[in-house]
């Protein structure tokens, strides 16, 4: 499943907010922080994939297809 760039950015912002608000007091909090960090890395990876796909589309656009030239009855050749 591919997320839109906007969705990835929103999720990254939400993770950053939660990480900054998290106060580690026990193991469960430390585990949650690690999960959030892993999630952030996955989203950053997804974001880089989206950027690479967009770049590739701009660099390698669909190949140009020539229309076959048809002679009509009015042309002199």
KOLGUMI-62708 format. One record per atom (N, C-alpha, C): atom name; z, x, y; residue number from 0; residue in one letter. Coordinates in nm, 4 decimals. Layout:
BEGIN
FITI name       up     east    north resi resn
FITI   CA        Z        X        Y  NUM    a
...
This chain:
BEGIN
FITI name       up     east    north resi resn
FITI    N   0.0000   0.0842  -0.1165    0    x
FITI   CA   0.0000   0.0000   0.0000    0    x
FITI    C   0.0000   0.0898   0.1243    0    x
FITI    N  -0.0898   0.0639   0.2136    1    x
FITI   CA  -0.0973   0.1385   0.3374    1    x
FITI    C  -0.0448   0.0532   0.4518    1    x
FITI    N   0.0421   0.1130   0.5297    2    x
FITI   CA   0.0983   0.0447   0.6457    2    x
FITI    C   0.0168   0.0801   0.7688    2    x
FITI    N   0.0176  -0.0078   0.8658    3    x
FITI   CA  -0.0500   0.0226   0.9909    3    x
FITI    C   0.0294   0.1290   1.0666    3    x
FITI    N  -0.0386   0.1947   1.1585    4    x
FITI   CA   0.0284   0.2986   1.2366    4    x
FITI    C   0.1440   0.2394   1.3162    4    x
FITI    N   0.1243   0.1213   1.3694    5    x
FITI   CA   0.2292   0.0561   1.4475    5    x
FITI    C   0.3518   0.0261   1.3607    5    x
FITI    N   0.3300  -0.0203   1.2398    6    x
FITI   CA   0.4416  -0.0500   1.1488    6    x
FITI    C   0.5193   0.0764   1.1145    6    x
FITI    N   0.4487   0.1840   1.0891    7    x
FITI   CA   0.5144   0.3107   1.0566    7    x
FITI    C   0.5979   0.3584   1.1747    7    x
FITI    N   0.5433   0.3488   1.2950    8    x
FITI   CA   0.6181   0.3920   1.4132    8    x
FITI    C   0.7439   0.3081   1.4352    8    x
FITI    N   0.7338   0.1774   1.4139    9    x
FITI   CA   0.8499   0.0895   1.4289    9    x
FITI    C   0.9567   0.1255   1.3265    9    x
FITI    N   0.9157   0.1450   1.2026   10    x
FITI   CA   1.0114   0.1808   1.0979   10    x
FITI    C   1.0776   0.3157   1.1264   10    x
FITI    N   1.0003   0.4111   1.1754   11    x
FITI   CA   1.0579   0.5415   1.2109   11    x
FITI    C   1.1616   0.5266   1.3226   11    x
FITI    N   1.1305   0.4441   1.4209   12    x
FITI   CA   1.2265   0.4201   1.5290   12    x
FITI    C   1.3553   0.3572   1.4768   12    x
FITI    N   1.3413   0.2599   1.3883   13    x
FITI   CA   1.4592   0.1942   1.3321   13    x
FITI    C   1.5442   0.2913   1.2504   13    x
FITI    N   1.4790   0.3787   1.1762   14    x
FITI   CA   1.5534   0.4784   1.0982   14    x
FITI    C   1.6279   0.5728   1.1909   14    x
FITI    N   1.5606   0.6174   1.2972   15    x
FITI   CA   1.6259   0.7073   1.3927   15    x
FITI    C   1.7486   0.6415   1.4556   15    x
FITI    N   1.7377   0.5147   1.4890   16    x
FITI   CA   1.8510   0.4420   1.5470   16    x
FITI    C   1.9663   0.4358   1.4474   16    x
FITI    N   1.9344   0.4035   1.3230   17    x
FITI   CA   2.0399   0.3911   1.2218   17    x
FITI    C   2.1048   0.5258   1.1936   17    x
FITI    N   2.0250   0.6321   1.1864   18    x
FITI   CA   2.0801   0.7657   1.1614   18    x
FITI    C   2.1732   0.8063   1.2750   18    x
FITI    N   2.1325   0.7788   1.3980   19    x
FITI   CA   2.2157   0.8184   1.5116   19    x
FITI    C   2.3451   0.7368   1.5196   19    x
FITI    N   2.3430   0.6147   1.4677   20    x
FITI   CA   2.4618   0.5299   1.4722   20    x
FITI    C   2.5541   0.5512   1.3521   20    x
FITI    N   2.5026   0.6142   1.2472   21    x
FITI   CA   2.5792   0.6303   1.1235   21    x
FITI    C   2.6922   0.7314   1.1421   21    x
FITI    N   2.8113   0.6914   1.1065   22    x
FITI   CA   2.9260   0.7816   1.1085   22    x
FITI    C   2.9665   0.8091   0.9648   22    x
FITI    N   2.9488   0.9316   0.9242   23    x
FITI   CA   2.9753   0.9666   0.7849   23    x
FITI    C   3.1259   0.9816   0.7644   23    x
FITI    N   3.1778   0.8960   0.6766   24    x
FITI   CA   3.3206   0.8992   0.6480   24    x
FITI    C   3.3472   0.9196   0.4999   24    x
FITI    N   3.2503   0.8877   0.4162   25    x
FITI   CA   3.2711   0.9051   0.2724   25    x
FITI    C   3.1382   0.9360   0.2047   25    x
FITI    N   3.1411   0.9455   0.0724   26    x
FITI   CA   3.0206   0.9798  -0.0047   26    x
FITI    C   2.9100   0.8765   0.0102   26    x
FITI    N   2.9502   0.7510   0.0175   27    x
FITI   CA   2.8494   0.6458   0.0317   27    x
FITI    C   2.7712   0.6608   0.1615   27    x
FITI    N   2.8403   0.6963   0.2675   28    x
FITI   CA   2.7725   0.7191   0.3953   28    x
FITI    C   2.6788   0.8398   0.3865   28    x
FITI    N   2.7242   0.9441   0.3177   29    x
FITI   CA   2.6411   1.0637   0.3011   29    x
FITI    C   2.5162   1.0306   0.2182   29    x
FITI    N   2.5341   0.9488   0.1156   30    x
FITI   CA   2.4180   0.9063   0.0343   30    x
FITI    C   2.3203   0.8261   0.1183   30    x
FITI    N   2.3734   0.7364   0.1984   31    x
FITI   CA   2.2864   0.6557   0.2840   31    x
FITI    C   2.2092   0.7433   0.3819   31    x
FITI    N   2.2760   0.8430   0.4370   32    x
FITI   CA   2.2079   0.9344   0.5284   32    x
FITI    C   2.0948   1.0073   0.4565   32    x
FITI    N   2.1195   1.0523   0.3348   33    x
FITI   CA   2.0146   1.1200   0.2574   33    x
FITI    C   1.8983   1.0258   0.2271   33    x
FITI    N   1.9295   0.9015   0.1938   34    x
FITI   CA   1.8233   0.8033   0.1689   34    x
FITI    C   1.7398   0.7801   0.2946   34    x
FITI    N   1.8073   0.7694   0.4084   35    x
FITI   CA   1.7354   0.7496   0.5344   35    x
FITI    C   1.6473   0.8691   0.5677   35    x
FITI    N   1.6977   0.9889   0.5432   36    x
FITI   CA   1.6172   1.1090   0.5687   36    x
FITI    C   1.4953   1.1135   0.4776   36    x
FITI    N   1.5141   1.0776   0.3507   37    x
FITI   CA   1.4014   1.0756   0.2565   37    x
FITI    C   1.2990   0.9703   0.2987   37    x
FITI    N   1.3476   0.8553   0.3364   38    x
FITI   CA   1.2596   0.7474   0.3824   38    x
FITI    C   1.1806   0.7920   0.5046   38    x
FITI    N   1.2485   0.8599   0.5964   39    x
FITI   CA   1.1820   0.9107   0.7171   39    x
FITI    C   1.0703   1.0078   0.6797   39    x
FITI    N   1.0968   1.0973   0.5844   40    x
FITI   CA   0.9943   1.1924   0.5419   40    x
FITI    C   0.8741   1.1213   0.4793   40    x
FITI    N   0.9010   1.0194   0.3999   41    x
FITI   CA   0.7920   0.9429   0.3385   41    x
FITI    C   0.7078   0.8724   0.4447   41    x
FITI    N   0.7738   0.8159   0.5444   42    x
FITI   CA   0.7008   0.7480   0.6510   42    x
FITI    C   0.6200   0.8467   0.7347   42    x
FITI    N   0.6751   0.9640   0.7607   43    x
FITI   CA   0.6000   1.0663   0.8332   43    x
FITI    C   0.4774   1.1094   0.7533   43    x
FITI    N   0.4937   1.1201   0.6238   44    x
FITI   CA   0.3812   1.1542   0.5370   44    x
FITI    C   0.2745   1.0455   0.5424   44    x
FITI    N   0.3174   0.9205   0.5384   45    x
FITI   CA   0.2255   0.8063   0.5477   45    x
FITI    C   0.1533   0.8077   0.6825   45    x
FITI    N   0.2274   0.8383   0.7887   46    x
FITI   CA   0.1695   0.8440   0.9223   46    x
FITI    C   0.0620   0.9529   0.9295   46    x
FITI    N   0.0898   1.0681   0.8691   47    x
FITI   CA  -0.0085   1.1766   0.8674   47    x
FITI    C  -0.1320   1.1383   0.7870   47    x
FITI    N  -0.1119   1.0635   0.6796   48    x
FITI   CA  -0.2245   1.0169   0.5991   48    x
FITI    C  -0.3123   0.9224   0.6806   48    x
FITI    N  -0.2494   0.8330   0.7547   49    x
FITI   CA  -0.3245   0.7385   0.8384   49    x
FITI    C  -0.4037   0.8140   0.9437   49    x
FITI    N  -0.3409   0.9129   1.0077   50    x
FITI   CA  -0.4105   0.9914   1.1094   50    x
FITI    C  -0.5290   1.0664   1.0495   50    x
FITI    N  -0.5099   1.1235   0.9303   51    x
FITI   CA  -0.6174   1.1982   0.8653   51    x
FITI    C  -0.7337   1.1055   0.8298   51    x
FITI    N  -0.7016   0.9841   0.7850   52    x
FITI   CA  -0.8074   0.8893   0.7498   52    x
FITI    C  -0.8868   0.8503   0.8742   52    x
FITI    N  -0.8178   0.8310   0.9858   53    x
FITI   CA  -0.8874   0.7956   1.1094   53    x
FITI    C  -0.9766   0.9093   1.1556   53    x
FITI    N  -0.9258   1.0325   1.1480   54    x
FITI   CA  -1.0052   1.1483   1.1871   54    x
FITI    C  -1.1295   1.1592   1.1006   54    x
FITI    N  -1.1113   1.1392   0.9713   55    x
FITI   CA  -1.2227   1.1507   0.8772   55    x
FITI    C  -1.3306   1.0481   0.9086   55    x
FITI    N  -1.2915   0.9297   0.9472   56    x
FITI   CA  -1.3895   0.8271   0.9818   56    x
FITI    C  -1.4675   0.8661   1.1058   56    x
FITI    N  -1.4007   0.9329   1.2007   57    x
FITI   CA  -1.4703   0.9748   1.3226   57    x
FITI    C  -1.5599   1.0949   1.2963   57    x
FITI    N  -1.5165   1.1820   1.2078   58    x
FITI   CA  -1.5951   1.3016   1.1778   58    x
FITI    C  -1.7120   1.2687   1.0865   58    x
FITI    N  -1.6881   1.1877   0.9862   59    x
FITI   CA  -1.7914   1.1529   0.8892   59    x
FITI    C  -1.8228   1.0038   0.8960   59    x
FITI    N  -1.8916   0.9601   1.0000   60    x
FITI   CA  -1.9244   0.8178   1.0059   60    x
FITI    C  -2.0208   0.7811   0.8935   60    x
FITI    N  -2.0385   0.6548   0.8738   61    x
FITI   CA  -2.1288   0.6082   0.7690   61    x
FITI    C  -2.2669   0.6691   0.7923   61    x
FITI    N  -2.3305   0.7128   0.6856   62    x
FITI   CA  -2.4609   0.7770   0.7027   62    x
FITI    C  -2.5634   0.6815   0.7634   62    x
FITI    N  -2.6473   0.7387   0.8460   63    x
FITI   CA  -2.7507   0.6614   0.9125   63    x
FITI    C  -2.8572   0.6230   0.8112   63    x
FITI    N  -2.8910   0.4994   0.8066   64    x
FITI   CA  -2.9946   0.4536   0.7147   64    x
FITI    C  -3.1172   0.4146   0.7959   64    x
FITI    N  -3.2252   0.4829   0.7666   65    x
FITI   CA  -3.3476   0.4517   0.8385   65    x
FITI    C  -3.4071   0.3225   0.7841   65    x
FITI    N  -3.4612   0.2465   0.8743   66    x
FITI   CA  -3.5305   0.1255   0.8323   66    x
FITI    C  -3.6696   0.1662   0.7885   66    x
FITI    N  -3.7132   0.1054   0.6838   67    x
FITI   CA  -3.8479   0.1383   0.6390   67    x
FITI    C  -3.9482   0.0809   0.7396   67    x
FITI    N  -4.0435   0.1626   0.7724   68    x
FITI   CA  -4.1447   0.1202   0.8685   68    x
FITI    C  -4.2511   0.0402   0.7952   68    x
FITI    N  -4.2724  -0.0762   0.8411   69    x
FITI   CA  -4.3736  -0.1607   0.7800   69    x
FITI    C  -4.4886  -0.1760   0.8781   69    x
FITI    N  -4.6068  -0.1604   0.8255   70    x
FITI   CA  -4.7233  -0.1781   0.9111   70    x
FITI    C  -4.7505  -0.3267   0.9243   70    x
FITI    N  -4.7740  -0.3651   1.0445   71    x
FITI   CA  -4.8094  -0.5047   1.0621   71    x
FITI    C  -4.9613  -0.5151   1.0758   71    x
FITI    N  -5.0098  -0.6315   1.0805   72    x
FITI   CA  -5.1548  -0.6514   1.0826   72    x
FITI    C  -5.2161  -0.6110   1.2160   72    x
FITI    N  -5.1339  -0.5864   1.3152   73    x
FITI   CA  -5.1869  -0.5532   1.4474   73    x
FITI    C  -5.1991  -0.4024   1.4720   73    x
FITI    N  -5.1363  -0.3235   1.3871   74    x
FITI   CA  -5.1384  -0.1789   1.4134   74    x
FITI    C  -5.2686  -0.1173   1.3629   74    x
FITI    N  -5.3129  -0.0143   1.4340   75    x
FITI   CA  -5.4346   0.0590   1.3953   75    x
FITI    C  -5.3926   0.1963   1.3453   75    x
FITI    N  -5.4184   0.2247   1.2261   76    x
FITI   CA  -5.3870   0.3566   1.1727   76    x
FITI    C  -5.4981   0.4081   1.0865   76    x
